[in-house]
């Protein structure tokens, strides 16, 4: 019998480690009978010389000073990337080149390659045949295609990444066999009584994949025995499971403990792939996995590794729990200071010594497992990836249903990655974005760039019906949470000829980006918006005034207990992180949340002794431990010293040596008690609205504030911003325009700023330039509705632009009262019909018509129009009166309701692409007196064409799906494989996923309102006569 720790599975380790950082050895228990002696030398591998804090240099390399020119045309490092899904073995060189060229064309800066199943998920049947025979994961043909991708990325100046594993989660492959797979403890139980001799076969515990190894055989007395009362009789069992021993007097349970694979496999791996997840707690297994990934890349891709192929990606952890590994006994002994073997019955539901001691063991086991996960499945791969000249990007959290195991702490894992990454789904509620709080965990470690798997969508929401307008809410909210590098999910590889569209799909999943999207070209405007936003959001670091331990508190950074113990320090009476980041206070959780350990409370005492401020209620219950009674006594004595004895008031504070503790109320209120002004403070109840999200960053003396109006109504904000001795400017990520803020004044704590946001508008307020004004506009008085006028700052003073007549008064900080009057405003102008409209479908022939009235295409009796998907070009002419072209007028083109994107040109000159409400744009510099030509290119989604095709006979076979998500293609049709005309000639669209049927509801499309020219009159402010 080969029990763990005694056979050939032992590694040739590099050094002896007797103590691990982040934990203390538990008190030695009574030695269990016949157990492995505790005087054991344990050999553990060197993972890295030291942990490196801070941001990797290759991602988001902010320049020395922000530049309006670069903001308008962002550099490569600011552009969004894409998750490039290779769906099934349907990959061509031609498609690779076109995909990458299309990314370059629209402003995507790079891509991460995933090789997944042709159905996009393992829940549905894969496509029965392939478009590219002979290609399989990591065979020579597949690696040649990857090399071609790396070469094309190098040519185009794009960055390429590769998911470390087949499928989308998490780290495994065909090279992982059951003995190197994830393991779990299993056991069988036999009731016995003694004294008497025992000679029987013990049942082998449940086994998976025909792989099982014994751990130990234990004879456990009834009741709550101490560890020393448990008899280890492992040596009495023969290899065939026959146990021959003497049972002492009493009643016992015989436990045969062993381990077997969990059976976890990489999620969504291609069909006919036999792959397993690697053992996450084994240096040997994870080294095998990473060698199997990296060595073929170095052999087949050569110099492209580290040049264009720069990133190895680890997606979110979805492999479930694991509680054993071949060297678990040695690992646990080294980390926790006692033998795990006599405590194994706790896993079977037994109480060893006491309920509290059993809970203490569980806590120790959880901590040991978490540490091994971090060291072997994060830090070890990172080291090997660095040695190969690349960087590690990871989503450092476990996800899945609520009952799925989370075997490590995200707040510890974030700094293991060069490029920490989170994710968000565009249809989720506001409180469901970055639910793992990666964005709040990385600043503590000096990491300033947070990537995100961005805009993922389920089949009921993402069915070739997505638009940039629908995505903006979640995208802007993500920016406010600290995400500053979007990785679009997804950009599916398209292997088919150009007339096959929309083509390959990632099963039911969205969002559908890529070169076959109907709004691919006008979507450049939205991608430029993302890039401009990321240009500013990658500068410097997020501002946080406090850290919270183990529980997210809005506005602060979050750390784990382990980080508290190892990385929090005091400098000049202030809390500091490992890179020198300074905090005003540490917030600890309430009594009903995460209990503190004795070690953590002792650390808090040390910090407060040296001057720290801690906010939170007096802790009353210690975390479980082996010696809980003794630890709880010390815990309560320590809490009494720090917070004070006896009943405490609901709100209060207690000074303790150089520091103090506060409790009661909110963290914001605690900061005010410390005279720390808020970073952003909204003034006026009207502005306190969930529709406004914001973020504050600082970069080398520059303060950058991000604001977004997520609602459908304009917002007029008065905000106090903590940014001193600089002049505010607005930087508009949609247009690239930079303008001085008109209404503002400096204060003792920063600046008070008035800011107006249109519906769905985002703006940055940037404090960079030295104050040169000698007076400041501080208040506006008028009877005009706030949406009908705006005040702007010019070099020689202030002006007002208004769409209706009226008087606006301005009060300055120096006491001046200024006034501007608008006597009259020209009436709006409607070009009217008829409109010439040219329809240009992605597939099929263009055609033209005239519209006397503008309405949704779906109301047409012409099926070509009713079911049209693509771009329609509206053209018209109109005359502008001389009186409507004066120098003191702005002319605004308001398109009304548009479905979905509109690119506007006037007199042959491109003006802008409008992609969300309100669909209006300033055309002052483009129109002229007399005749003008107006051209509006409107793009809708694929949905209507895919619905309309159901009117015609189907020429594809479909597998079973469901009404919510749709259904997958059963097999590629012969006409596609042989490049022949479709049997159903009237069908125009082809997709590998079917979301629709004849009863599906069409989506409104086109211009739904008559465009209108609206005028704003300008007037300068002056002293009243």
Residue pairs with C-beta under 8 A, 6 or more apart in sequence:
1 214
1 237
1 238
1 239
2 8
2 9
2 213
2 214
3 213
3 214
3 215
3 216
3 234
4 213
4 214
4 215
4 259
4 326
4 327
4 328
4 329
5 36
5 326
5 327
5 329
5 330
9 284
9 326
9 327
10 327
11 43
11 45
11 283
11 284
11 327
13 43
13 44
13 45
14 43
14 45
14 46
15 43
15 44
15 45
15 46
16 41
16 42
16 43
16 44
17 42
17 43
17 44
17 334
18 42
18 334
19 25
19 334
20 334
20 335
20 371
21 566
22 371
22 562
22 565
22 566
23 335
23 336
23 367
23 371
24 337
24 599
25 336
25 337
25 338
26 336
26 337
26 338
26 360
26 364
26 625
26 626
26 627
27 626
27 627
28 38
28 337
28 338
29 226
29 227
29 228
29 338
29 342
29 626
30 226
30 227
30 228
31 37
31 38
31 228
32 227
32 228
32 229
32 230
32 231
32 232
32 339
32 341
32 342
33 228
33 229
33 230
33 231
33 232
34 231
34 232
34 233
34 234
34 235
35 232
35 339
35 341
35 342
36 232
36 329
36 339
36 341
38 333
38 338
38 339
40 330
40 333
42 330
42 331
42 333
42 334
43 330
44 330
44 331
44 334
45 283
45 380
47 283
47 375
47 376
47 379
47 380
47 383
48 379
48 382
48 383
51 379
51 415
53 415
53 445
53 446
53 447
53 578
53 579
54 445
54 446
54 447
54 579
55 446
55 447
55 448
55 449
56 391
56 418
56 419
56 449
58 310
58 391
58 418
59 77
59 391
59 418
59 419
59 449
59 451
59 485
60 77
60 78
60 448
60 449
60 484
60 485
60 534
60 538
61 77
62 538
62 539
62 540
62 699
63 70
64 700
65 700
65 702
65 768
66 535
66 536
66 539
66 699
66 702
66 704
66 766
66 768
68 731
68 736
68 738
70 535
71 532
71 535
71 536
71 731
71 736
71 738
72 532
72 736
73 736
74 528
74 531
74 532
74 534
74 535
75 535
76 109
76 157
76 159
77 109
77 538
78 109
78 531
78 532
78 534
78 535
78 538
79 107
79 108
79 109
79 110
79 527
79 530
79 531
79 534
80 107
80 108
80 109
80 454
80 485
80 486
80 487
80 488
80 527
80 530
80 531
80 534
81 108
81 109
81 110
81 111
81 112
81 159
81 161
81 451
81 485
81 486
81 487
81 488
82 103
82 108
82 110
82 111
82 112
82 487
82 488
82 489
82 490
82 491
82 513
83 111
83 112
83 114
83 453
83 487
83 488
83 489
83 490
83 491
84 99
84 111
84 112
84 113
84 114
84 490
84 491
84 492
84 493
85 114
85 116
85 120
85 490
85 491
85 492
85 493
85 506
86 113
86 114
86 115
86 116
86 493
87 116
87 117
87 118
87 120
87 492
87 493
87 504
87 505
87 506
87 507
87 992
88 116
88 117
88 118
88 119
88 126
88 127
88 130
88 131
88 270
88 271
89 118
89 130
89 131
89 132
89 133
89 135
89 136
89 142
89 270
90 118
90 127
90 130
90 131
90 132
90 493
90 495
90 504
91 132
91 135
91 142
91 145
91 493
91 495
92 131
92 132
92 145
92 495
93 145
93 148
94 495
95 493
95 494
95 495
95 496
96 145
96 148
96 149
96 152
96 493
97 148
97 152
98 494
98 498
98 515
99 111
99 491
99 493
99 494
99 514
99 515
100 111
100 149
100 152
100 153
100 156
100 158
101 152
101 156
102 514
102 515
102 520
103 109
103 110
103 111
103 156
103 158
103 491
104 156
104 157
104 158
106 520
106 521
106 523
106 524
106 527
107 524
107 527
107 528
107 531
108 158
108 488
108 491
108 527
109 158
109 159
110 153
110 158
110 159
110 160
110 161
111 153
111 158
111 159
111 160
111 161
111 491
112 160
112 161
112 162
112 163
112 311
112 313
112 393
112 487
113 146
113 149
113 160
113 161
113 162
113 163
114 163
114 167
114 168
114 315
115 137
115 142
115 163
115 166
115 167
115 270
116 166
116 167
116 168
116 268
116 269
116 270
116 506
117 126
117 167
117 268
117 269
117 270
117 271
117 507
118 126
118 127
118 130
118 270
118 271
118 968
118 992
119 125
119 126
119 127
119 507
119 968
120 268
120 505
120 506
120 507
120 508
120 509
120 968
120 993
121 268
121 507
121 508
121 509
122 267
122 268
122 269
124 507
124 508
124 959
124 961
124 967
124 968
125 959
125 960
125 968
125 970
126 270
126 271
126 968
127 968
127 969
127 970
127 971
127 972
127 992
128 970
128 971
129 971
129 972
129 977
130 972
131 495
131 496
131 972
131 976
131 977
132 495
134 141
135 141
135 142
135 145
136 142
136 270
136 273
137 166
137 173
137 174
137 269
137 270
137 273
138 173
138 174
138 296
140 300
143 296
143 297
143 300
143 301
144 300
146 162
146 297
146 300
146 301
147 300
147 301
147 302
147 304
149 160
150 160
150 301
150 304
150 305
150 307
150 308
150 309
151 304
151 308
152 158
153 159
153 160
153 304
153 308
153 309
154 304
154 307
154 308
158 308
159 308
159 310
159 311
160 308
160 309
160 310
160 311
161 309
161 310
161 311
161 312
161 313
161 393
162 297
162 309
162 311
162 312
162 313
163 312
163 313
163 314
163 315
164 171
164 289
164 290
164 293
164 312
164 313
164 314
164 381
165 171
165 172
165 173
165 266
165 275
165 289
165 293
165 314
166 172
166 173
166 174
166 266
166 269
166 270
166 273
166 275
167 265
167 266
167 267
167 268
167 269
167 270
167 275
168 266
168 267
168 268
168 315
169 266
169 267
169 268
169 315
169 316
169 317
169 318
169 319
170 266
170 267
170 277
170 314
170 315
170 316
170 317
170 318
170 319
171 277
171 278
171 280
171 286
171 289
171 314
171 319
171 377
171 381
172 181
172 264
172 265
172 266
172 275
172 276
172 277
172 278
172 289
172 319
173 266
173 275
173 278
173 289
173 292
173 293
174 273
174 274
174 275
175 288
175 289
175 292
176 275
176 276
176 277
176 278
176 285
176 288
176 289
177 276
178 208
178 209
178 210
178 211
178 261
178 276
179 211
180 276
180 278
180 279
180 282
180 284
180 285
180 288
180 289
181 209
181 211
181 261
181 262
181 263
181 264
181 276
181 277
181 278
181 279
181 285
182 261
182 262
182 264
182 276
182 277
182 278
182 279
182 280
182 319
182 320
182 322
183 259
183 260
183 261
183 262
183 279
183 281
183 322
183 323
183 324
183 325
183 326
184 259
184 260
184 261
184 262
184 321
184 322
184 323
184 324
185 215
185 257
185 258
185 259
185 323
185 324
185 344
185 347
186 205
186 206
186 207
186 212
186 257
186 258
186 259
186 260
187 205
187 255
187 256
187 257
187 258
187 344
187 347
187 348
188 202
188 203
188 204
188 205
188 255
188 256
189 253
189 254
189 255
189 348
190 200
190 202
190 203
190 253
190 254
190 256
191 251
191 252
191 253
191 254
192 198
192 219
192 247
192 251
192 252
192 253
192 254
193 247
193 250
193 251
193 252
194 246
194 247
194 248
194 249
194 250
194 252
195 246
195 247
195 248
195 249
196 246
196 247
197 245
197 246
197 247
198 243
198 244
198 245
198 246
198 247
199 242
199 243
199 244
200 242
200 243
201 240
201 241
201 242
201 243
202 217
202 237
202 241
202 242
202 243
202 254
202 256
203 241
203 256
204 212
204 241
204 256
204 258
205 212
205 256
205 257
205 258
205 260
206 260
207 260
208 260
208 261
208 262
208 263
209 260
209 261
209 263
211 260
211 261
212 258
212 259
212 260
213 258
213 259
213 260
213 326
214 234
214 237
214 256
214 257
214 258
215 257
215 258
215 259
215 324
215 329
215 341
215 344
216 232
216 234
216 255
216 257
216 341
216 344
217 232
217 233
217 234
217 236
217 237
217 243
217 254
217 255
217 256
217 257
218 230
218 231
218 232
218 233
218 234
218 254
218 255
218 257
218 341
218 342
218 344
218 345
219 230
219 231
219 233
219 245
219 247
219 248
219 252
219 253
219 254
220 230
220 231
220 252
220 253
220 254
220 255
220 345
220 350
221 229
221 230
221 250
221 251
221 252
222 250
222 251
222 252
222 253
224 351
224 352
224 353
224 354
224 355
225 352
225 353
226 352
226 353
227 339
227 342
227 343
227 352
227 353
228 342
230 342
230 345
230 352
231 248
232 341
232 342
233 243
233 245
236 243
236 244
236 245
237 243
237 256
238 244
241 256
243 254
253 345
253 350
255 344
255 345
255 348
257 344
259 324
259 326
261 276
262 277
262 319
262 320
262 321
262 322
264 276
264 277
264 319
264 320
265 275
265 276
265 277
266 275
266 276
266 277
267 318
267 319
269 275
277 319
278 285
278 286
278 288
278 289
278 377
279 285
279 286
279 322
279 325
279 326
280 286
280 319
280 322
280 372
280 373
280 376
280 377
280 407
281 322
281 324
281 325
281 328
281 331
281 369
281 372
281 373
281 376
281 377
282 325
282 326
282 327
282 376
283 375
283 376
283 380
284 326
285 325
285 376
286 376
286 377
286 380
286 381
287 380
287 384
289 381
290 380
290 381
290 384
290 385
291 384
293 312
294 312
294 384
294 385
294 388
297 305
297 309
297 388
298 305
298 388
301 309
305 388
305 389
305 390
306 388
306 389
306 390
309 390
310 390
310 391
311 390
311 391
311 392
311 393
311 419
312 381
312 385
312 390
312 391
312 392
312 393
313 393
313 394
313 421
314 378
314 381
314 392
314 393
314 394
314 395
314 417
315 394
315 395
315 453
316 395
316 397
316 398
316 399
316 423
316 453
317 395
317 396
317 397
317 398
317 399
317 407
317 408
318 398
318 399
318 400
318 404
320 400
320 404
320 405
321 404
321 405
321 407
322 369
322 405
322 407
323 347
323 365
323 369
325 331
325 372
328 340
329 339
329 340
329 341
331 368
331 372
332 338
332 339
332 340
332 364
332 365
332 368
333 339
333 340
335 367
335 368
335 371
336 364
336 367
336 368
338 626
340 365
342 352
343 352
343 358
343 361
343 365
345 352
346 352
346 358
346 361
346 362
350 358
351 357
351 358
352 358
352 361
353 626
354 628
356 624
356 625
356 628
356 629
357 626
357 627
357 628
359 624
359 628
360 624
360 625
360 626
360 627
360 628
361 626
362 624
363 623
363 624
363 625
364 626
369 407
369 408
370 407
370 408
370 409
370 412
373 407
373 408
373 413
374 408
374 412
374 413
374 416
378 392
378 394
378 396
378 413
378 416
378 417
379 416
381 392
382 392
382 416
382 417
382 418
385 391
385 392
386 392
391 418
391 419
392 416
392 417
392 418
392 419
393 417
393 418
393 419
393 420
393 421
393 451
394 413
394 416
394 417
394 419
394 420
394 421
395 421
395 422
395 423
395 438
395 453
396 410
396 413
396 414
396 416
396 417
396 420
396 421
396 436
396 438
397 406
397 410
397 413
397 422
397 436
397 438
398 404
398 405
398 406
398 407
398 408
398 410
399 436
409 560
409 562
410 436
410 437
410 438
410 441
411 437
411 441
411 550
411 558
411 559
411 560
411 563
412 560
412 562
412 563
414 420
414 438
414 441
414 442
414 445
414 447
415 442
415 445
415 447
419 449
419 451
420 438
420 441
420 442
420 447
420 449
420 450
420 451
421 438
421 450
421 451
421 452
421 453
421 487
422 434
422 436
422 438
422 439
422 450
422 451
422 452
422 453
422 483
423 434
423 452
423 453
423 454
423 456
423 489
424 432
424 433
424 434
424 452
424 453
424 454
424 455
424 456
424 474
424 478
424 483
425 432
425 455
425 456
425 457
425 458
425 474
426 455
426 456
426 457
426 461
426 462
426 466
426 470
426 471
426 473
426 474
426 475
426 511
427 457
427 458
427 461
427 462
427 474
428 474
430 477
430 690
433 474
433 477
433 478
433 481
434 452
434 478
434 481
434 482
434 483
437 552
437 558
438 450
439 450
439 481
439 482
439 483
439 542
440 482
440 544
440 552
440 556
440 557
440 558
441 557
441 558
441 559
442 448
442 450
442 482
443 482
443 541
443 542
443 544
443 557
443 581
444 547
444 557
444 558
444 559
444 563
444 567
444 577
444 578
444 581
445 567
445 577
445 578
445 579
446 541
446 577
446 578
446 579
446 580
446 581
448 538
448 540
448 541
448 542
449 484
449 485
449 538
450 482
450 483
450 484
450 485
451 483
451 485
451 486
451 487
452 478
452 483
452 485
452 486
452 487
453 487
453 489
454 475
454 478
454 483
454 486
454 487
454 488
454 489
455 466
455 471
455 474
455 475
455 486
455 488
455 489
455 510
455 511
456 489
456 490
456 509
456 510
456 511
457 466
457 509
457 510
457 511
458 508
458 509
458 510
458 965
459 507
459 508
459 509
459 510
459 964
459 965
459 966
459 993
459 995
460 964
460 965
461 510
462 508
462 509
462 510
462 511
462 512
463 510
463 943
463 966
463 995
463 996
464 502
464 512
464 941
464 942
464 943
464 946
464 991
464 995
465 941
465 942
465 943
465 1003
466 510
466 511
466 512
466 941
467 519
467 900
467 901
467 915
467 941
468 519
468 523
468 525
468 526
468 901
468 915
468 916
469 760
469 900
469 901
469 915
469 916
469 917
471 511
471 526
472 526
472 760
472 916
473 710
475 486
475 530
476 693
476 708
476 710
476 762
477 693
477 708
477 710
478 486
479 533
479 537
479 693
479 695
479 706
479 708
479 762
480 693
480 694
480 695
480 706
480 708
481 695
482 542
482 695
484 533
484 534
484 537
484 538
485 534
485 538
486 530
486 534
488 511
488 513
489 509
489 510
489 511
490 506
490 509
490 510
490 511
490 512
490 513
490 514
491 513
491 514
492 503
492 504
492 505
492 506
492 512
492 514
493 504
494 503
494 504
494 514
494 515
494 516
495 504
496 503
496 504
496 976
496 990
497 979
499 843
500 843
500 976
500 990
501 516
501 842
501 843
501 989
501 990
502 512
502 516
502 517
502 842
502 942
502 989
502 990
502 991
503 516
503 990
503 991
503 992
504 991
504 992
505 512
505 991
505 992
505 993
507 968
507 993
508 965
508 966
508 993
508 995
512 942
513 523
514 520
516 842
517 523
517 942
518 842
518 869
518 870
518 871
518 939
518 940
518 941
518 942
519 900
519 901
519 939
519 940
519 941
521 871
521 939
522 871
522 901
522 902
522 903
522 913
522 915
522 937
522 939
523 901
523 915
524 913
525 734
525 901
525 903
525 912
525 913
525 914
525 915
526 915
529 733
529 734
532 731
532 733
532 734
532 736
533 706
533 733
533 762
533 764
536 697
536 704
536 706
536 731
536 733
536 764
536 766
537 695
537 697
537 704
537 706
539 697
539 699
539 702
539 704
540 697
540 698
540 699
540 700
540 702
540 704
541 581
541 697
541 698
541 699
542 695
542 696
542 697
543 679
543 696
543 697
543 698
543 722
544 555
544 556
544 557
544 583
545 555
545 556
545 583
545 584
545 585
545 671
545 676
545 679
546 553
546 555
546 556
546 557
546 583
546 584
546 585
546 586
546 587
546 615
546 667
546 671
547 556
547 557
547 558
547 559
547 568
547 575
547 577
547 583
547 585
547 586
547 587
548 556
548 557
548 558
548 559
548 586
548 587
548 588
548 589
548 667
549 558
549 559
549 560
549 561
549 564
549 586
549 587
549 588
549 589
549 594
549 600
550 558
550 559
550 560
550 561
550 589
550 593
550 594
551 558
551 587
551 589
551 593
551 594
552 558
553 587
553 667
555 667
555 668
555 679
556 587
556 667
557 577
557 581
557 583
559 567
559 568
561 596
561 597
561 599
561 600
564 586
564 600
564 603
564 604
565 599
565 600
565 603
567 577
567 578
568 575
568 576
568 577
568 586
568 603
568 607
569 575
569 576
570 576
570 607
570 610
570 611
570 612
571 580
571 582
572 611
573 610
573 611
573 612
573 658
573 659
574 582
574 583
574 584
574 611
574 612
575 582
575 583
575 584
575 585
575 586
575 607
575 612
575 613
576 582
576 583
577 583
584 613
584 671
584 674
584 676
585 612
585 613
585 614
585 615
585 662
585 667
585 670
585 671
585 674
586 604
586 607
586 612
586 613
586 614
586 615
587 614
587 615
587 616
587 667
587 670
588 596
588 604
588 614
588 615
588 616
588 619
589 616
590 616
590 617
591 617
591 619
591 620
591 621
595 619
595 621
595 622
595 623
595 624
596 604
596 619
596 622
596 623
596 635
597 622
597 623
597 625
598 622
598 623
598 625
598 631
598 634
598 635
598 638
600 623
601 619
601 622
601 635
601 638
601 639
601 642
602 638
604 612
604 614
604 642
605 638
605 641
605 642
605 656
607 614
607 659
608 614
608 642
608 656
608 657
608 658
608 659
608 660
608 661
609 656
609 657
609 658
609 659
610 657
610 658
610 659
611 658
611 659
612 659
613 659
613 660
613 661
613 662
613 674
614 642
614 659
614 660
614 661
614 662
615 661
615 662
615 663
615 667
615 670
616 661
616 663
617 663
617 664
618 639
618 642
618 643
618 644
618 648
618 661
618 663
619 635
619 639
620 636
620 639
621 632
622 628
622 631
622 632
622 635
622 636
625 631
641 656
642 654
642 656
642 661
643 654
643 661
643 663
644 654
648 663
649 664
650 664
651 663
651 664
651 665
652 662
652 663
652 664
653 660
653 661
653 662
653 663
653 673
654 660
654 661
662 670
662 673
668 678
671 678
672 678
677 720
677 722
677 749
677 750
678 720
678 722
679 696
679 721
679 722
680 694
680 696
680 705
680 719
680 720
680 721
680 722
681 719
681 720
682 688
682 692
682 717
682 718
682 719
683 718
683 719
683 720
683 752
684 718
686 716
687 715
687 716
687 717
687 718
687 719
689 711
689 715
690 710
691 709
691 710
691 711
691 713
691 715
692 707
692 708
692 709
692 710
692 715
692 717
692 757
693 707
693 708
693 710
694 705
694 706
694 707
694 708
695 705
695 706
696 703
696 704
696 705
696 706
696 721
696 722
697 703
697 704
697 705
697 706
698 704
702 726
702 766
702 767
702 768
703 721
703 722
703 723
703 726
703 766
703 767
704 764
704 765
704 766
704 767
705 721
705 723
705 764
705 765
705 766
705 767
706 762
706 764
707 717
707 755
707 757
707 762
707 763
707 764
707 765
708 757
708 761
708 762
708 763
709 715
709 757
709 758
709 759
709 760
709 761
709 762
710 760
711 759
711 760
712 759
712 760
712 917
713 759
714 756
714 757
714 758
714 759
714 786
714 787
715 756
715 757
716 754
716 755
716 756
716 757
716 786
717 753
717 754
717 755
717 756
717 757
718 752
718 753
718 754
718 755
719 752
719 753
719 755
720 747
720 749
720 750
720 751
720 752
720 753
721 728
721 750
721 751
721 752
721 753
721 765
721 767
722 749
722 750
723 750
723 751
723 767
724 746
724 749
724 750
724 751
725 746
725 770
725 771
726 751
726 767
726 768
726 769
726 770
726 771
727 740
727 741
727 767
727 768
727 769
727 770
727 771
727 772
727 773
728 740
728 741
728 744
728 751
728 753
728 765
728 766
728 767
729 738
729 739
729 740
729 741
729 765
729 766
729 767
729 768
729 769
730 737
730 738
730 739
730 740
730 741
730 755
730 763
730 764
730 765
730 766
731 737
731 738
731 763
731 764
731 765
731 766
732 738
732 739
732 763
732 764
733 762
733 763
733 764
734 761
734 762
735 912
738 766
739 792
739 793
740 793
741 753
741 754
741 755
741 765
741 793
742 754
742 777
742 791
742 792
742 793
742 798
743 753
743 754
743 777
743 778
743 779
743 780
743 791
744 751
744 752
744 753
744 754
744 776
744 777
744 778
745 751
745 752
745 776
745 777
745 778
745 813
746 771
746 776
751 767
752 778
753 765
754 780
755 763
755 765
756 786
756 790
757 763
758 918
759 917
759 918
760 916
760 917
760 918
774 814
775 812
775 813
775 814
775 816
776 812
776 813
776 814
777 791
777 793
777 798
777 810
777 811
777 812
777 813
778 811
778 812
778 813
779 810
779 811
780 791
780 808
780 809
780 810
780 811
781 808
781 809
781 810
781 811
782 789
782 806
782 807
782 808
782 809
783 806
783 807
784 802
784 804
784 806
784 808
785 804
788 802
788 803
788 804
789 800
789 801
789 802
789 803
789 804
789 806
789 808
789 822
789 1016
790 800
790 801
790 802
791 798
791 799
791 800
791 808
791 810
792 798
792 799
792 800
792 801
797 818
797 1020
797 1021
798 810
798 818
798 820
798 1020
798 1021
799 820
799 1018
799 1019
799 1020
799 1021
800 808
800 820
800 822
800 1018
800 1019
800 1021
801 890
801 1016
801 1017
801 1018
802 808
802 822
802 825
802 1016
802 1017
802 1019
803 825
803 1014
803 1015
803 1016
804 822
804 825
805 822
805 823
805 824
805 825
806 821
806 822
807 819
807 820
807 821
807 822
808 819
808 820
808 821
808 822
808 1019
808 1021
809 817
809 818
809 819
810 817
810 818
810 819
810 820
810 1021
811 817
811 818
812 818
816 1023
817 1023
817 1024
818 1021
818 1022
818 1023
819 1021
819 1022
819 1023
819 1024
820 1019
820 1020
820 1021
820 1022
821 1019
822 1017
822 1019
824 1017
825 1015
825 1016
825 1017
826 881
826 883
826 884
826 889
826 1015
827 1015
828 1012
828 1013
828 1014
828 1015
829 878
829 880
829 884
829 1012
829 1013
830 1010
830 1011
830 1012
830 1013
831 876
831 877
831 878
831 934
831 1010
831 1011
831 1013
832 876
832 878
832 1010
833 851
833 852
833 853
833 854
833 876
833 1010
834 850
834 851
834 852
834 876
835 850
835 851
835 854
835 874
835 875
835 876
835 1007
836 848
836 850
836 874
836 875
836 876
837 848
837 849
837 850
837 851
837 872
837 873
837 874
837 875
838 846
838 847
838 848
838 872
838 873
838 875
839 846
839 847
839 848
839 849
839 864
839 865
839 868
839 870
839 871
839 872
840 846
840 870
840 871
840 872
840 873
841 868
841 869
841 870
841 945
841 988
842 869
842 870
843 988
843 989
844 988
847 864
849 862
849 865
851 874
854 1006
854 1007
854 1008
854 1009
854 1010
855 1006
855 1008
856 899
856 1004
856 1005
856 1006
856 1008
857 865
857 866
857 868
857 872
857 940
857 944
857 1005
857 1006
858 866
858 944
858 1002
858 1003
858 1004
858 1005
859 866
860 866
863 948
863 951
866 944
866 948
866 1002
867 944
867 945
867 947
867 948
867 949
867 951
867 1002
868 940
868 944
868 945
868 1005
869 940
869 941
869 942
869 943
869 944
869 945
869 946
869 989
869 1005
870 939
870 940
870 945
871 937
871 938
871 939
872 937
872 938
872 1006
873 935
873 936
873 937
873 938
874 934
874 935
874 936
874 937
874 938
874 1007
875 933
875 934
875 935
875 936
876 933
876 934
877 931
877 932
877 933
877 934
878 931
878 932
878 934
878 1013
879 930
879 931
879 932
880 927
880 928
880 929
880 930
880 932
880 1013
881 929
882 929
884 891
884 929
884 1013
884 1015
885 891
885 927
885 928
885 929
888 1017
888 1018
888 1019
889 924
889 1015
889 1016
889 1017
889 1018
890 922
890 924
890 1015
890 1016
890 1018
891 922
891 923
891 924
891 927
891 1013
891 1014
891 1015
892 920
892 921
892 922
892 923
892 1013
892 1014
892 1015
892 1016
893 904
893 906
893 911
893 920
893 921
893 922
893 923
893 934
893 1011
893 1012
893 1013
893 1014
894 918
894 919
894 920
894 1011
894 1012
894 1013
894 1014
895 902
895 904
895 914
895 919
895 920
895 936
895 1007
895 1009
895 1011
896 919
896 1007
896 1008
896 1009
896 1010
896 1011
896 1012
897 919
897 1007
897 1008
897 1009
898 914
898 919
898 938
898 1006
898 1007
898 1008
899 938
899 940
899 1003
899 1004
899 1005
899 1006
899 1008
900 915
900 938
900 939
900 940
900 941
900 1005
901 913
901 914
901 915
901 938
901 939
902 913
902 914
902 915
902 919
902 936
902 937
902 938
902 1007
903 910
903 912
903 913
903 914
903 936
903 937
904 910
904 911
904 912
904 913
904 914
904 921
904 923
904 934
904 935
904 936
905 911
905 934
905 935
905 936
905 937
906 923
906 926
906 927
906 932
906 933
906 934
906 935
907 926
907 927
907 928
907 932
907 933
908 933
908 935
909 926
911 921
911 923
911 926
912 921
914 920
914 921
920 1014
923 1013
927 1013
934 1011
936 1007
936 1011
938 1005
938 1006
938 1007
940 1003
940 1005
940 1006
941 1003
942 989
942 991
943 995
943 996
943 1000
943 1002
943 1003
944 1002
944 1003
944 1005
945 988
945 989
946 989
946 991
946 995
946 996
947 996
947 997
947 998
947 1000
947 1002
948 1002
949 986
949 987
949 988
949 989
950 996
950 997
950 998
950 1000
951 986
951 998
952 984
952 986
952 987
953 983
953 984
953 987
954 984
954 987
955 973
955 975
955 982
955 983
955 984
955 987
956 969
956 970
956 973
956 990
957 969
957 970
957 971
957 973
958 967
958 968
958 969
958 970
958 994
959 967
959 968
959 969
959 970
960 967
961 967
961 968
961 994
965 995
966 993
966 994
966 995
966 996
967 993
967 994
968 992
968 993
968 994
969 992
969 993
969 994
974 980
975 981
975 982
975 983
976 990
982 990
